[in-house]
C-alpha cells in the first residue's frame, strides 16, 4: 500500500469530532466563506459543490433554486462573519456563525454541519436563520 492510500485510509477511519478546534477551523471557515460568496453571486452549482450526496439527493432542486434566487438575505450576506463555536455530535460537527446582511438590519445565526463522506469533508446541512 502506498503512502497516499494509507493516508486516505487513515482519514476515512477518522471521525471529524476527533479533530481539534484549530483543525476544524482550517477546514470549516473557508467552506463557510465559499457558501456566502456563491450565495451572494447566485451561483447555485458552486454553492452546492461540497454538499454531501445525501443532502443533494434529498433536495428539491427546483424549489431550492427558486428560494435561492428570490431570497434577498441569501443574496446579500456580509462576507465578514463571526465564528461562534463548534458543537460535536456523533459523526458530525455543527459550525456556528453570526452573519449580517449588507441590505437588512440585524444578525442571523449561520449553521453548517460537516462530516466525512467517502474520505472527504462534506457539508451535511447549511442554513441561515
N, C-alpha and C positions, 0 to 999 in steps of 0.2 A: 504494500500500500504506500503510495507516495505521500509527501508532506501535505499537499493540498487536500487530498482525500481524507487524511487523518484529521486535519483541521476542520473540514466540513462535518465529519462525524462528531467531533467534539462540540461544535456549535449546535448541531442538531439535537444532541443529548442535553444541552444546557437549557434550563428554564430561565426565562427572561427575568423572573423575580429575583434570581440569584445575582444579577448584575448590580454593581454599586450605583449610587445616585449619580456619580460623575460619568460612569459608562452610559447610563440611561440618558443623561442629558446630552451627551455627544451623539446619541442615536436619535432621540426624540425631537430635540429643538429644531434641527434642520428639516425634519419631516413636517413639523407643525408650520414652520416658516413657508415651506412649499405649499401646504394646503391653503394658507392665507393668500399667497401670491397667485396661485392658479384659480382660486375662488374669485379674487378681485378681477382677474383678467377674463373670467368666464370660460376658462379652458378646461372643460369637463373631463376630457380624456386624460389630460395631465393630472388633474385633481384626483382621479381615482386610480392612478397607476400603481400606487403602493398599497391599495386595498387588498385584503385577503380574498381568496377565491370565494369563500362562503359569504362574505359581505357583498361582493359583486353579484354572486348568484342570487342573493335574496333581494336585491334592489329592483324596483320597477323603474327601469331606465327612462321611460317616457315621463313618468311623474317626477322623478328626480331631476331630469333635465328641465322641466317646466319650473319647478321650485327653484332650481339653481339659477335659471335665467331671470326670474321675476323678483327675487329677494333683494331688496335694497341693502339689507345688512350684509348678506354674504358677498355683495359686490363692492362693499366699502369698509372692509376690515383694515384697521390700522396695522401696518406691519410690525409696529413696536408693541410687544406683548410682555406681560409679567408672568413669570413662572411661579406657580403656587405650590406645587408639590407632586409627589408620586404616591399612588395607592397600589400596593401589590396584592393580588388575589389570584389563587390558582396558577394558571399559566399565562396570565396577562398583567399588564401594568397600565393603570389609568394615569395619564399625564394631564395635569390641570393647569389652565392658564387664565389670566384675566385679560380680556380683549376689549378693545374700544372700536368705535366706528369713526370714520372720517366725516360722516354725514349725519349721524344720530347721536343725541346726548346719552350718556350713561355708560355702564360697563356690563359686560356679559361674561359668563363662565364658558370657557372653551374646554372641551374634553376630547382626548384622543386615547384610544385603547390600543396598545401594541402587544405583539407576541410573535413567536416564531411560527412560520408555516413553511415546511419543506426546507428548513435551514436558513431562511431569510426572515428578517424582521418585517412584519406587515402590519397594516392598520386594520383592526377588527371593528372599530367604531370611531366616529368623529361627529362632534356636534358643538354648536354654539347656542347657549340659551341663557 
